[in-house]
Amino acid sequence: MTLIEVIVVITIIAILTALVAVAVIPQLEDSKREAAKIEISSIMNALKIYYAKKGNYPDTAAGLQALVAARALEKIPMDPWNNPYVYINEGGNPVIISYGKDGAPGGQGDNADISSKELK
């Protein structure tokens, strides 16, 4: 093979890699958002078990750690972006939130919050 042939082959491989990356990367973020929704649903189920045992939901200060203490969860999961889920008890109504990719409240697109309120 000549140097030009090698350069052409490397260029073709680079172009194919770029095309695949453009198609796959957005799907990765969508799958992370779906995984967060599934984990939030699982945490909500654990909260229902806690409620059945204790007669109320943990307060905001006790947080999700109360689920581990009551053996409703084995451990507190992290969201798909490796941030902790936020637990708030709003007057007896539990809310679980993932702040999305940026880990901060608010945001749009991949950075948008995912809440148990929107899953109902």
Biopython code that builds the backbone (N, CA, C, O; Angstrom):
import numpy as np
from Bio.PDB.StructureBuilder import StructureBuilder

atoms = [
    (1, "MET", "N", (0.840, -1.193, 0.000)),
    (1, "MET", "CA", (0.000, 0.000, 0.000)),
    (1, "MET", "C", (0.875, 1.244, 0.000)),
    (1, "MET", "O", (1.949, 1.288, 0.600)),
    (2, "THR", "N", (0.380, 2.225, -0.683)),
    (2, "THR", "CA", (1.105, 3.487, -0.696)),
    (2, "THR", "C", (0.595, 4.369, 0.429)),
    (2, "THR", "O", (-0.438, 4.091, 1.037)),
    (3, "LEU", "N", (1.314, 5.406, 0.689)),
    (3, "LEU", "CA", (0.941, 6.348, 1.752)),
    (3, "LEU", "C", (-0.413, 6.993, 1.466)),
    (3, "LEU", "O", (-1.193, 7.219, 2.391)),
    (4, "ILE", "N", (-0.695, 7.285, 0.236)),
    (4, "ILE", "CA", (-1.977, 7.906, -0.130)),
    (4, "ILE", "C", (-3.132, 6.949, 0.138)),
    (4, "ILE", "O", (-4.180, 7.372, 0.627)),
    (5, "GLU", "N", (-2.958, 5.679, -0.172)),
    (5, "GLU", "CA", (-4.015, 4.702, 0.099)),
    (5, "GLU", "C", (-4.299, 4.592, 1.590)),
    (5, "GLU", "O", (-5.455, 4.505, 2.005)),
    (6, "VAL", "N", (-3.234, 4.597, 2.398)),
    (6, "VAL", "CA", (-3.397, 4.523, 3.852)),
    (6, "VAL", "C", (-4.134, 5.757, 4.359)),
    (6, "VAL", "O", (-5.024, 5.641, 5.201)),
    (7, "ILE", "N", (-3.782, 6.913, 3.867)),
    (7, "ILE", "CA", (-4.445, 8.154, 4.278)),
    (7, "ILE", "C", (-5.917, 8.122, 3.879)),
    (7, "ILE", "O", (-6.766, 8.565, 4.653)),
    (8, "VAL", "N", (-6.238, 7.617, 2.713)),
    (8, "VAL", "CA", (-7.629, 7.524, 2.255)),
    (8, "VAL", "C", (-8.408, 6.582, 3.169)),
    (8, "VAL", "O", (-9.531, 6.896, 3.564)),
    (9, "VAL", "N", (-7.827, 5.433, 3.509)),
    (9, "VAL", "CA", (-8.504, 4.474, 4.387)),
    (9, "VAL", "C", (-8.739, 5.092, 5.764)),
    (9, "VAL", "O", (-9.829, 4.956, 6.320)),
    (10, "ILE", "N", (-7.746, 5.762, 6.317)),
    (10, "ILE", "CA", (-7.885, 6.407, 7.634)),
    (10, "ILE", "C", (-8.953, 7.499, 7.579)),
    (10, "ILE", "O", (-9.728, 7.650, 8.524)),
    (11, "THR", "N", (-9.002, 8.247, 6.508)),
    (11, "THR", "CA", (-10.023, 9.291, 6.353)),
    (11, "THR", "C", (-11.421, 8.683, 6.299)),
    (11, "THR", "O", (-12.346, 9.201, 6.925)),
    (12, "ILE", "N", (-11.578, 7.610, 5.570)),
    (12, "ILE", "CA", (-12.885, 6.939, 5.486)),
    (12, "ILE", "C", (-13.303, 6.421, 6.857)),
    (12, "ILE", "O", (-14.460, 6.568, 7.249)),
    (13, "ILE", "N", (-12.370, 5.816, 7.586)),
    (13, "ILE", "CA", (-12.686, 5.322, 8.932)),
    (13, "ILE", "C", (-13.069, 6.475, 9.851)),
    (13, "ILE", "O", (-14.000, 6.337, 10.645)),
    (14, "ALA", "N", (-12.387, 7.593, 9.766)),
    (14, "ALA", "CA", (-12.707, 8.761, 10.600)),
    (14, "ALA", "C", (-14.095, 9.305, 10.280)),
    (14, "ALA", "O", (-14.838, 9.675, 11.188)),
    (15, "ILE", "N", (-14.447, 9.356, 9.011)),
    (15, "ILE", "CA", (-15.768, 9.842, 8.605)),
    (15, "ILE", "C", (-16.858, 8.905, 9.120)),
    (15, "ILE", "O", (-17.881, 9.368, 9.625)),
    (16, "LEU", "N", (-16.651, 7.597, 8.999)),
    (16, "LEU", "CA", (-17.638, 6.633, 9.504)),
    (16, "LEU", "C", (-17.778, 6.729, 11.021)),
    (16, "LEU", "O", (-18.888, 6.649, 11.547)),
    (17, "THR", "N", (-16.676, 6.895, 11.717)),
    (17, "THR", "CA", (-16.709, 7.042, 13.174)),
    (17, "THR", "C", (-17.487, 8.295, 13.568)),
    (17, "THR", "O", (-18.278, 8.261, 14.511)),
    (18, "ALA", "N", (-17.274, 9.381, 12.867)),
    (18, "ALA", "CA", (-17.996, 10.625, 13.163)),
    (18, "ALA", "C", (-19.491, 10.458, 12.927)),
    (18, "ALA", "O", (-20.298, 10.946, 13.719)),
    (19, "LEU", "N", (-19.869, 9.783, 11.858)),
    (19, "LEU", "CA", (-21.292, 9.565, 11.569)),
    (19, "LEU", "C", (-21.950, 8.712, 12.640)),
    (19, "LEU", "O", (-23.072, 8.995, 13.060)),
    (20, "VAL", "N", (-21.267, 7.682, 13.077)),
    (20, "VAL", "CA", (-21.816, 6.819, 14.127)),
    (20, "VAL", "C", (-21.939, 7.604, 15.432)),
    (20, "VAL", "O", (-22.951, 7.490, 16.123)),
    (21, "ALA", "N", (-20.938, 8.389, 15.775)),
    (21, "ALA", "CA", (-20.967, 9.171, 17.016)),
    (21, "ALA", "C", (-22.128, 10.160, 17.021)),
    (21, "ALA", "O", (-22.788, 10.334, 18.045)),
    (22, "VAL", "N", (-22.378, 10.802, 15.898)),
    (22, "VAL", "CA", (-23.479, 11.763, 15.805)),
    (22, "VAL", "C", (-24.823, 11.066, 16.025)),
    (22, "VAL", "O", (-25.739, 11.661, 16.593)),
    (23, "ALA", "N", (-24.947, 9.830, 15.589)),
    (23, "ALA", "CA", (-26.206, 9.099, 15.746)),
    (23, "ALA", "C", (-26.355, 8.489, 17.132)),
    (23, "ALA", "O", (-27.478, 8.369, 17.621)),
    (24, "VAL", "N", (-25.258, 8.097, 17.783)),
    (24, "VAL", "CA", (-25.328, 7.358, 19.038)),
    (24, "VAL", "C", (-25.355, 8.264, 20.272)),
    (24, "VAL", "O", (-26.081, 7.968, 21.220)),
    (25, "ILE", "N", (-24.605, 9.329, 20.288)),
    (25, "ILE", "CA", (-24.492, 10.174, 21.490)),
    (25, "ILE", "C", (-25.831, 10.727, 21.957)),
    (25, "ILE", "O", (-26.093, 10.681, 23.159)),
    (26, "PRO", "N", (-26.699, 11.249, 21.088)),
    (26, "PRO", "CA", (-28.011, 11.711, 21.587)),
    (26, "PRO", "C", (-28.840, 10.572, 22.186)),
    (26, "PRO", "O", (-29.585, 10.791, 23.142)),
    (27, "GLN", "N", (-28.723, 9.384, 21.649)),
    (27, "GLN", "CA", (-29.461, 8.242, 22.185)),
    (27, "GLN", "C", (-28.966, 7.880, 23.578)),
    (27, "GLN", "O", (-29.746, 7.412, 24.408)),
    (28, "LEU", "N", (-27.695, 8.088, 23.842)),
    (28, "LEU", "CA", (-27.133, 7.802, 25.159)),
    (28, "LEU", "C", (-27.771, 8.694, 26.211)),
    (28, "LEU", "O", (-28.140, 8.212, 27.282)),
    (29, "GLU", "N", (-27.905, 9.962, 25.933)),
    (29, "GLU", "CA", (-28.524, 10.883, 26.897)),
    (29, "GLU", "C", (-30.003, 10.560, 27.091)),
    (29, "GLU", "O", (-30.514, 10.640, 28.208)),
    (30, "ASP", "N", (-30.685, 10.198, 26.019)),
    (30, "ASP", "CA", (-32.101, 9.809, 26.148)),
    (30, "ASP", "C", (-32.235, 8.569, 27.030)),
    (30, "ASP", "O", (-33.156, 8.477, 27.842)),
    (31, "SER", "N", (-31.321, 7.622, 26.871)),
    (31, "SER", "CA", (-31.391, 6.410, 27.690)),
    (31, "SER", "C", (-31.092, 6.716, 29.150)),
    (31, "SER", "O", (-31.656, 6.073, 30.035)),
    (32, "LYS", "N", (-30.221, 7.676, 29.423)),
    (32, "LYS", "CA", (-29.957, 8.074, 30.809)),
    (32, "LYS", "C", (-31.199, 8.706, 31.431)),
    (32, "LYS", "O", (-31.507, 8.451, 32.596)),
    (33, "ARG", "N", (-31.906, 9.517, 30.673)),
    (33, "ARG", "CA", (-33.134, 10.129, 31.193)),
    (33, "ARG", "C", (-34.183, 9.048, 31.489)),
    (33, "ARG", "O", (-34.876, 9.117, 32.504)),
    (34, "GLU", "N", (-34.298, 8.058, 30.608)),
    (34, "GLU", "CA", (-35.247, 6.963, 30.842)),
    (34, "GLU", "C", (-34.839, 6.134, 32.059)),
    (34, "GLU", "O", (-35.692, 5.705, 32.836)),
    (35, "ALA", "N", (-33.530, 5.910, 32.224)),
    (35, "ALA", "CA", (-33.047, 5.166, 33.389)),
    (35, "ALA", "C", (-33.372, 5.921, 34.681)),
    (35, "ALA", "O", (-33.740, 5.308, 35.683)),
    (36, "ALA", "N", (-33.235, 7.244, 34.658)),
    (36, "ALA", "CA", (-33.570, 8.047, 35.838)),
    (36, "ALA", "C", (-35.054, 7.915, 36.171)),
    (36, "ALA", "O", (-35.415, 7.812, 37.343)),
    (37, "LYS", "N", (-35.913, 7.919, 35.160)),
    (37, "LYS", "CA", (-37.350, 7.759, 35.396)),
    (37, "LYS", "C", (-37.661, 6.402, 36.027)),
    (37, "LYS", "O", (-38.496, 6.303, 36.926)),
    (38, "ILE", "N", (-36.985, 5.366, 35.551)),
    (38, "ILE", "CA", (-37.207, 4.031, 36.105)),
    (38, "ILE", "C", (-36.730, 3.965, 37.552)),
    (38, "ILE", "O", (-37.411, 3.390, 38.402)),
    (39, "GLU", "N", (-35.564, 4.548, 37.840)),
    (39, "GLU", "CA", (-35.066, 4.544, 39.220)),
    (39, "GLU", "C", (-35.975, 5.351, 40.142)),
    (39, "GLU", "O", (-36.211, 4.953, 41.283)),
    (40, "ILE", "N", (-36.484, 6.477, 39.660)),
    (40, "ILE", "CA", (-37.405, 7.280, 40.473)),
    (40, "ILE", "C", (-38.657, 6.461, 40.791)),
    (40, "ILE", "O", (-39.159, 6.504, 41.915)),
    (41, "SER", "N", (-39.159, 5.719, 39.807)),
    (41, "SER", "CA", (-40.321, 4.857, 40.057)),
    (41, "SER", "C", (-40.010, 3.794, 41.104)),
    (41, "SER", "O", (-40.849, 3.493, 41.953)),
    (42, "SER", "N", (-38.816, 3.229, 41.049)),
    (42, "SER", "CA", (-38.413, 2.228, 42.044)),
    (42, "SER", "C", (-38.327, 2.835, 43.434)),
    (42, "SER", "O", (-38.744, 2.220, 44.415)),
    (43, "ILE", "N", (-37.787, 4.040, 43.515)),
    (43, "ILE", "CA", (-37.702, 4.718, 44.818)),
    (43, "ILE", "C", (-39.099, 5.025, 45.338)),
    (43, "ILE", "O", (-39.362, 4.896, 46.533)),
    (44, "MET", "N", (-39.994, 5.430, 44.445)),
    (44, "MET", "CA", (-41.375, 5.695, 44.871)),
    (44, "MET", "C", (-42.029, 4.415, 45.395)),
    (44, "MET", "O", (-42.793, 4.464, 46.358)),
    (45, "ASN", "N", (-41.738, 3.275, 44.774)),
    (45, "ASN", "CA", (-42.263, 1.995, 45.270)),
    (45, "ASN", "C", (-41.702, 1.687, 46.653)),
    (45, "ASN", "O", (-42.421, 1.184, 47.516)),
    (46, "ALA", "N", (-40.424, 1.985, 46.867)),
    (46, "ALA", "CA", (-39.824, 1.781, 48.183)),
    (46, "ALA", "C", (-40.479, 2.709, 49.212)),
    (46, "ALA", "O", (-40.653, 2.329, 50.370)),
    (47, "LEU", "N", (-40.836, 3.913, 48.792)),
    (47, "LEU", "CA", (-41.539, 4.838, 49.699)),
    (47, "LEU", "C", (-42.916, 4.292, 50.076)),
    (47, "LEU", "O", (-43.368, 4.474, 51.206)),
    (48, "LYS", "N", (-43.575, 3.631, 49.142)),
    (48, "LYS", "CA", (-44.875, 3.018, 49.451)),
    (48, "LYS", "C", (-44.716, 1.886, 50.465)),
    (48, "LYS", "O", (-45.559, 1.716, 51.346)),
    (49, "ILE", "N", (-43.639, 1.117, 50.342)),
    (49, "ILE", "CA", (-43.361, 0.063, 51.326)),
    (49, "ILE", "C", (-43.097, 0.695, 52.693)),
    (49, "ILE", "O", (-43.596, 0.215, 53.712)),
    (50, "TYR", "N", (-42.319, 1.763, 52.709)),
    (50, "TYR", "CA", (-42.034, 2.473, 53.958)),
    (50, "TYR", "C", (-43.336, 2.971, 54.585)),
    (50, "TYR", "O", (-43.547, 2.839, 55.791)),
    (51, "TYR", "N", (-44.203, 3.545, 53.752)),
    (51, "TYR", "CA", (-45.481, 4.057, 54.242)),
    (51, "TYR", "C", (-46.328, 2.926, 54.834)),
    (51, "TYR", "O", (-46.982, 3.106, 55.862)),
    (52, "ALA", "N", (-46.312, 1.771, 54.185)),
    (52, "ALA", "CA", (-47.091, 0.632, 54.684)),
    (52, "ALA", "C", (-46.574, 0.164, 56.044)),
    (52, "ALA", "O", (-47.354, -0.269, 56.891)),
    (53, "LYS", "N", (-45.269, 0.251, 56.250)),
    (53, "LYS", "CA", (-44.678, -0.171, 57.520)),
    (53, "LYS", "C", (-44.850, 0.871, 58.620)),
    (53, "LYS", "O", (-45.162, 0.532, 59.762)),
    (54, "LYS", "N", (-44.645, 2.142, 58.270)),
    (54, "LYS", "CA", (-44.575, 3.204, 59.282)),
    (54, "LYS", "C", (-45.839, 4.057, 59.397)),
    (54, "LYS", "O", (-46.060, 4.709, 60.417)),
    (55, "GLY", "N", (-46.664, 4.053, 58.355)),
    (55, "GLY", "CA", (-47.881, 4.860, 58.402)),
    (55, "GLY", "C", (-47.706, 6.295, 57.939)),
    (55, "GLY", "O", (-48.668, 7.062, 57.925)),
    (56, "ASN", "N", (-46.498, 6.664, 57.563)),
    (56, "ASN", "CA", (-46.234, 7.991, 57.003)),
    (56, "ASN", "C", (-44.952, 7.924, 56.168)),
    (56, "ASN", "O", (-44.208, 6.945, 56.225)),
    (57, "TYR", "N", (-44.713, 8.979, 55.397)),
    (57, "TYR", "CA", (-43.487, 9.046, 54.608)),
    (57, "TYR", "C", (-42.400, 9.711, 55.437)),
    (57, "TYR", "O", (-42.711, 10.490, 56.338)),
    (58, "PRO", "N", (-41.129, 9.423, 55.155)),
    (58, "PRO", "CA", (-40.070, 10.097, 55.907)),
    (58, "PRO", "C", (-40.114, 11.598, 55.659)),
    (58, "PRO", "O", (-40.497, 12.047, 54.578)),
    (59, "ASP", "N", (-39.718, 12.372, 56.667)),
    (59, "ASP", "CA", (-39.675, 13.812, 56.442)),
    (59, "ASP", "C", (-38.455, 14.157, 55.592)),
    (59, "ASP", "O", (-37.581, 13.318, 55.371)),
    (60, "THR", "N", (-38.407, 15.386, 55.124)),
    (60, "THR", "CA", (-37.340, 15.803, 54.224)),
    (60, "THR", "C", (-35.975, 15.658, 54.884)),
    (60, "THR", "O", (-35.003, 15.285, 54.227)),
    (61, "ALA", "N", (-35.896, 15.949, 56.173)),
    (61, "ALA", "CA", (-34.610, 15.863, 56.876)),
    (61, "ALA", "C", (-34.094, 14.427, 56.917)),
    (61, "ALA", "O", (-32.896, 14.200, 56.744)),
    (62, "ALA", "N", (-34.972, 13.462, 57.143)),
    (62, "ALA", "CA", (-34.556, 12.054, 57.182)),
    (62, "ALA", "C", (-34.175, 11.571, 55.787)),
    (62, "ALA", "O", (-33.280, 10.741, 55.631)),
    (63, "GLY", "N", (-34.854, 12.092, 54.790)),
    (63, "GLY", "CA", (-34.537, 11.787, 53.406)),
    (63, "GLY", "C", (-34.631, 10.325, 53.040)),
    (63, "GLY", "O", (-35.327, 9.545, 53.689)),
    (64, "LEU", "N", (-33.925, 9.974, 51.999)),
    (64, "LEU", "CA", (-33.967, 8.607, 51.487)),
    (64, "LEU", "C", (-33.224, 7.630, 52.394)),
    (64, "LEU", "O", (-33.421, 6.419, 52.292)),
    (65, "GLN", "N", (-32.379, 8.142, 53.271)),
    (65, "GLN", "CA", (-31.660, 7.269, 54.205)),
    (65, "GLN", "C", (-32.641, 6.504, 55.087)),
    (65, "GLN", "O", (-32.344, 5.393, 55.527)),
    (66, "ALA", "N", (-33.809, 7.091, 55.348)),
    (66, "ALA", "CA", (-34.830, 6.411, 56.151)),
    (66, "ALA", "C", (-35.302, 5.132, 55.466)),
    (66, "ALA", "O", (-35.684, 4.178, 56.143)),
    (67, "LEU", "N", (-35.283, 5.097, 54.137)),
    (67, "LEU", "CA", (-35.691, 3.893, 53.400)),
    (67, "LEU", "C", (-34.687, 2.761, 53.603)),
    (67, "LEU", "O", (-35.063, 1.591, 53.667)),
    (68, "VAL", "N", (-33.427, 3.113, 53.702)),
    (68, "VAL", "CA", (-32.399, 2.099, 53.946)),
    (68, "VAL", "C", (-32.536, 1.573, 55.371)),
    (68, "VAL", "O", (-32.448, 0.368, 55.606)),
    (69, "ALA", "N", (-32.752, 2.485, 56.320)),
    (69, "ALA", "CA", (-32.902, 2.077, 57.723)),
    (69, "ALA", "C", (-34.119, 1.171, 57.910)),
    (69, "ALA", "O", (-34.085, 0.249, 58.725)),
    (70, "ALA", "N", (-35.182, 1.426, 57.167)),
    (70, "ALA", "CA", (-36.405, 0.618, 57.267)),
    (70, "ALA", "C", (-36.356, -0.613, 56.359)),
    (70, "ALA", "O", (-37.322, -1.372, 56.286)),
    (71, "ARG", "N", (-35.247, -0.803, 55.680)),
    (71, "ARG", "CA", (-35.038, -1.926, 54.767)),
    (71, "ARG", "C", (-36.008, -1.937, 53.587)),
    (71, "ARG", "O", (-36.329, -2.997, 53.050)),
    (72, "ALA", "N", (-36.466, -0.768, 53.195)),
    (72, "ALA", "CA", (-37.286, -0.660, 51.987)),
    (72, "ALA", "C", (-36.386, -0.541, 50.756)),
    (72, "ALA", "O", (-36.801, -0.862, 49.642)),
    (73, "LEU", "N", (-35.151, -0.078, 50.965)),
    (73, "LEU", "CA", (-34.122, -0.019, 49.919)),
    (73, "LEU", "C", (-32.841, -0.605, 50.489)),
    (73, "LEU", "O", (-32.544, -0.449, 51.674)),
    (74, "GLU", "N", (-32.085, -1.280, 49.630)),
    (74, "GLU", "CA", (-30.803, -1.814, 50.083)),
    (74, "GLU", "C", (-29.777, -0.697, 50.231)),
    (74, "GLU", "O", (-29.045, -0.640, 51.219)),
    (75, "LYS", "N", (-29.731, 0.192, 49.236)),
    (75, "LYS", "CA", (-28.867, 1.367, 49.297)),
    (75, "LYS", "C", (-29.505, 2.468, 48.464)),
    (75, "LYS", "O", (-30.358, 2.203, 47.617)),
    (76, "ILE", "N", (-29.092, 3.682, 48.705)),
    (76, "ILE", "CA", (-29.629, 4.821, 47.961)),
    (76, "ILE", "C", (-28.893, 4.915, 46.631)),
    (76, "ILE", "O", (-27.673, 5.081, 46.612)),
    (77, "PRO", "N", (-29.617, 4.811, 45.519)),
    (77, "PRO", "CA", (-28.938, 4.887, 44.221)),
    (77, "PRO", "C", (-28.556, 6.319, 43.862)),
    (77, "PRO", "O", (-29.128, 7.281, 44.375)),
    (78, "MET", "N", (-27.592, 6.436, 42.985)),
    (78, "MET", "CA", (-27.239, 7.721, 42.391)),
    (78, "MET", "C", (-27.944, 7.794, 41.041)),
    (78, "MET", "O", (-28.244, 6.763, 40.439)),
    (79, "ASP", "N", (-28.205, 9.000, 40.568)),
    (79, "ASP", "CA", (-28.846, 9.103, 39.257)),
    (79, "ASP", "C", (-27.834, 8.728, 38.165)),
    (79, "ASP", "O", (-26.651, 8.571, 38.464)),
    (80, "PRO", "N", (-28.268, 8.583, 36.920)),
    (80, "PRO", "CA", (-27.363, 8.145, 35.858)),
    (80, "PRO", "C", (-26.173, 9.070, 35.599)),
    (80, "PRO", "O", (-25.211, 8.668, 34.944)),
    (81, "TRP", "N", (-26.228, 10.304, 36.106)),
    (81, "TRP", "CA", (-25.114, 11.246, 35.958)),
    (81, "TRP", "C", (-24.261, 11.281, 37.220)),
    (81, "TRP", "O", (-23.428, 12.170, 37.399)),
    (82, "ASN", "N", (-24.481, 10.304, 38.089)),
    (82, "ASN", "CA", (-23.737, 10.135, 39.341)),
    (82, "ASN", "C", (-23.968, 11.273, 40.336)),
    (82, "ASN", "O", (-23.067, 11.646, 41.087)),
    (83, "ASN", "N", (-25.170, 11.814, 40.332)),
    (83, "ASN", "CA", (-25.594, 12.809, 41.315)),
    (83, "ASN", "C", (-26.635, 12.173, 42.231)),
    (83, "ASN", "O", (-27.351, 11.265, 41.809)),
    (84, "PRO", "N", (-26.729, 12.632, 43.469)),
    (84, "PRO", "CA", (-27.753, 12.057, 44.357)),
    (84, "PRO", "C", (-29.157, 12.501, 43.948)),
    (84, "PRO", "O", (-29.353, 13.608, 43.445)),
    (85, "TYR", "N", (-30.122, 11.621, 44.172)),
    (85, "TYR", "CA", (-31.517, 12.004, 43.986)),
    (85, "TYR", "C", (-31.911, 12.904, 45.154)),
    (85, "TYR", "O", (-31.414, 12.741, 46.269)),
    (86, "VAL", "N", (-32.793, 13.838, 44.893)),
    (86, "VAL", "CA", (-33.272, 14.762, 45.918)),
    (86, "VAL", "C", (-34.640, 14.276, 46.383)),
    (86, "VAL", "O", (-35.510, 13.960, 45.571)),
    (87, "TYR", "N", (-34.816, 14.223, 47.696)),
    (87, "TYR", "CA", (-36.099, 13.813, 48.277)),
    (87, "TYR", "C", (-36.691, 14.992, 49.026)),
    (87, "TYR", "O", (-36.015, 15.641, 49.825)),
    (88, "ILE", "N", (-37.966, 15.262, 48.757)),
    (88, "ILE", "CA", (-38.699, 16.319, 49.460)),
    (88, "ILE", "C", (-40.055, 15.757, 49.867)),
    (88, "ILE", "O", (-40.754, 15.145, 49.060)),
    (89, "ASN", "N", (-40.418, 15.971, 51.123)),
    (89, "ASN", "CA", (-41.751, 15.604, 51.584)),
    (89, "ASN", "C", (-42.571, 16.892, 51.592)),
    (89, "ASN", "O", (-42.396, 17.750, 52.457)),
    (90, "GLU", "N", (-43.463, 17.010, 50.620)),
    (90, "GLU", "CA", (-44.299, 18.213, 50.482)),
    (90, "GLU", "C", (-45.651, 17.969, 51.142)),
    (90, "GLU", "O", (-46.615, 17.589, 50.477)),
    (91, "GLY", "N", (-45.717, 18.188, 52.453)),
    (91, "GLY", "CA", (-46.972, 18.028, 53.172)),
    (91, "GLY", "C", (-47.547, 16.631, 53.090)),
    (91, "GLY", "O", (-48.754, 16.465, 52.915)),
    (92, "GLY", "N", (-46.700, 15.623, 53.215)),
    (92, "GLY", "CA", (-47.173, 14.244, 53.163)),
    (92, "GLY", "C", (-47.131, 13.629, 51.776)),
    (92, "GLY", "O", (-47.481, 12.462, 51.603)),
    (93, "ASN", "N", (-46.711, 14.398, 50.794)),
    (93, "ASN", "CA", (-46.570, 13.894, 49.424)),
    (93, "ASN", "C", (-45.089, 13.846, 49.065)),
    (93, "ASN", "O", (-44.457, 14.892, 48.916)),
    (94, "PRO", "N", (-44.524, 12.638, 48.924)),
    (94, "PRO", "CA", (-43.097, 12.550, 48.612)),
    (94, "PRO", "C", (-42.809, 12.909, 47.162)),
    (94, "PRO", "O", (-43.577, 12.585, 46.256)),
    (95, "VAL", "N", (-41.689, 13.584, 46.965)),
    (95, "VAL", "CA", (-41.251, 13.950, 45.624)),
    (95, "VAL", "C", (-39.775, 13.569, 45.494)),
    (95, "VAL", "O", (-38.956, 13.918, 46.345)),
    (96, "ILE", "N", (-39.449, 12.855, 44.426)),
    (96, "ILE", "CA", (-38.066, 12.486, 44.120)),
    (96, "ILE", "C", (-37.669, 13.253, 42.864)),
    (96, "ILE", "O", (-38.426, 13.309, 41.896)),
    (97, "ILE", "N", (-36.467, 13.847, 42.888)),
    (97, "ILE", "CA", (-36.012, 14.663, 41.760)),
    (97, "ILE", "C", (-34.585, 14.290, 41.385)),
    (97, "ILE", "O", (-33.727, 14.103, 42.247)),
    (98, "SER", "N", (-34.350, 14.185, 40.084)),
    (98, "SER", "CA", (-32.989, 14.158, 39.534)),
    (98, "SER", "C", (-32.832, 15.480, 38.793)),
    (98, "SER", "O", (-33.695, 15.863, 38.004)),
    (99, "TYR", "N", (-31.730, 16.170, 39.050)),
    (99, "TYR", "CA", (-31.525, 17.463, 38.408)),
    (99, "TYR", "C", (-30.937, 17.352, 37.001)),
    (99, "TYR", "O", (-30.555, 18.363, 36.412)),
    (100, "GLY", "N", (-30.862, 16.159, 36.468)),
    (100, "GLY", "CA", (-30.411, 15.976, 35.091)),
    (100, "GLY", "C", (-28.902, 16.027, 34.955)),
    (100, "GLY", "O", (-28.169, 15.924, 35.938)),
    (101, "LYS", "N", (-28.460, 16.184, 33.748)),
    (101, "LYS", "CA", (-27.038, 16.103, 33.419)),
    (101, "LYS", "C", (-26.195, 17.132, 34.160)),
    (101, "LYS", "O", (-25.087, 16.821, 34.596)),
    (102, "ASP", "N", (-26.705, 18.354, 34.308)),
    (102, "ASP", "CA", (-25.906, 19.403, 34.950)),
    (102, "ASP", "C", (-25.926, 19.329, 36.475)),
    (102, "ASP", "O", (-25.109, 19.980, 37.127)),
    (103, "GLY", "N", (-26.832, 18.557, 37.053)),
    (103, "GLY", "CA", (-26.891, 18.408, 38.503)),
    (103, "GLY", "C", (-27.385, 19.636, 39.234)),
    (103, "GLY", "O", (-27.229, 19.734, 40.451)),
    (104, "ALA", "N", (-27.984, 20.582, 38.509)),
    (104, "ALA", "CA", (-28.480, 21.818, 39.114)),
    (104, "ALA", "C", (-29.973, 21.952, 38.819)),
    (104, "ALA", "O", (-30.445, 21.491, 37.780)),
    (105, "PRO", "N", (-30.720, 22.584, 39.733)),
    (105, "PRO", "CA", (-32.158, 22.758, 39.502)),
    (105, "PRO", "C", (-32.440, 23.518, 38.213)),
    (105, "PRO", "O", (-31.683, 24.400, 37.808)),
    (106, "GLY", "N", (-33.553, 23.150, 37.578)),
    (106, "GLY", "CA", (-33.963, 23.817, 36.342)),
    (106, "GLY", "C", (-33.232, 23.237, 35.149)),
    (106, "GLY", "O", (-32.702, 22.128, 35.214)),
    (107, "GLY", "N", (-33.206, 23.966, 34.091)),
    (107, "GLY", "CA", (-32.502, 23.531, 32.890)),
    (107, "GLY", "C", (-33.457, 23.048, 31.822)),
    (107, "GLY", "O", (-34.649, 22.848, 32.058)),
    (108, "GLN", "N", (-32.895, 22.866, 30.639)),
    (108, "GLN", "CA", (-33.674, 22.405, 29.495)),
    (108, "GLN", "C", (-32.928, 21.274, 28.814)),
    (108, "GLN", "O", (-31.723, 21.110, 29.008)),
    (109, "GLY", "N", (-33.633, 20.504, 28.028)),
    (109, "GLY", "CA", (-33.011, 19.404, 27.298)),
    (109, "GLY", "C", (-32.431, 18.367, 28.244)),
    (109, "GLY", "O", (-33.121, 17.894, 29.147)),
    (110, "ASP", "N", (-31.171, 18.010, 28.044)),
    (110, "ASP", "CA", (-30.515, 17.013, 28.890)),
    (110, "ASP", "C", (-30.328, 17.503, 30.321)),
    (110, "ASP", "O", (-30.176, 16.694, 31.236)),
    (111, "ASN", "N", (-30.338, 18.811, 30.522)),
    (111, "ASN", "CA", (-30.153, 19.394, 31.848)),
    (111, "ASN", "C", (-31.469, 19.569, 32.611)),
    (111, "ASN", "O", (-31.458, 20.012, 33.759)),
    (112, "ALA", "N", (-32.588, 19.232, 31.996)),
    (112, "ALA", "CA", (-33.900, 19.422, 32.633)),
    (112, "ALA", "C", (-34.070, 18.459, 33.807)),
    (112, "ALA", "O", (-33.572, 17.333, 33.792)),
    (113, "ASP", "N", (-34.779, 18.930, 34.812)),
    (113, "ASP", "CA", (-35.079, 18.104, 35.988)),
    (113, "ASP", "C", (-36.031, 16.977, 35.600)),
    (113, "ASP", "O", (-36.858, 17.117, 34.699)),
    (114, "ILE", "N", (-35.891, 15.853, 36.309)),
    (114, "ILE", "CA", (-36.813, 14.734, 36.158)),
    (114, "ILE", "C", (-37.412, 14.522, 37.550)),
    (114, "ILE", "O", (-36.683, 14.281, 38.513)),
    (115, "SER", "N", (-38.728, 14.613, 37.652)),
    (115, "SER", "CA", (-39.397, 14.563, 38.944)),
    (115, "SER", "C", (-40.445, 13.470, 38.974)),
    (115, "SER", "O", (-41.036, 13.122, 37.952)),
    (116, "SER", "N", (-40.665, 12.935, 40.167)),
    (116, "SER", "CA", (-41.723, 11.933, 40.322)),
    (116, "SER", "C", (-43.089, 12.549, 40.049)),
    (116, "SER", "O", (-44.038, 11.830, 39.735)),
    (117, "LYS", "N", (-43.201, 13.861, 40.162)),
    (117, "LYS", "CA", (-44.482, 14.531, 39.858)),
    (117, "LYS", "C", (-44.882, 14.347, 38.396)),
    (117, "LYS", "O", (-46.064, 14.185, 38.091)),
    (118, "GLU", "N", (-43.900, 14.371, 37.492)),
    (118, "GLU", "CA", (-44.201, 14.243, 36.071)),
    (118, "GLU", "C", (-44.420, 12.792, 35.654)),
    (118, "GLU", "O", (-44.891, 12.537, 34.545)),
    (119, "LEU", "N", (-44.089, 11.845, 36.516)),
    (119, "LEU", "CA", (-44.271, 10.428, 36.183)),
    (119, "LEU", "C", (-45.656, 9.921, 36.507)),
    (119, "LEU", "O", (-46.019, 8.818, 36.096)),
    (120, "LYS", "N", (-46.440, 10.696, 37.235)),
    (120, "LYS", "CA", (-47.790, 10.251, 37.653)),
    (120, "LYS", "C", (-48.765, 10.336, 36.528)),
    (120, "LYS", "O", (-49.938, 10.002, 36.700)),
]
sb = StructureBuilder()
sb.init_structure("model")
sb.init_model(0)
sb.init_chain("A")
sb.init_seg("    ")
for serial, (resi, resn, name, xyz) in enumerate(atoms, 1):
    if name == "N":
        sb.init_residue(resn, " ", resi, " ")
    sb.init_atom(name, np.array(xyz, "f"), 0.0, 1.0, " ", f" {name:<3s}", serial, name[0])
structure = sb.get_structure()
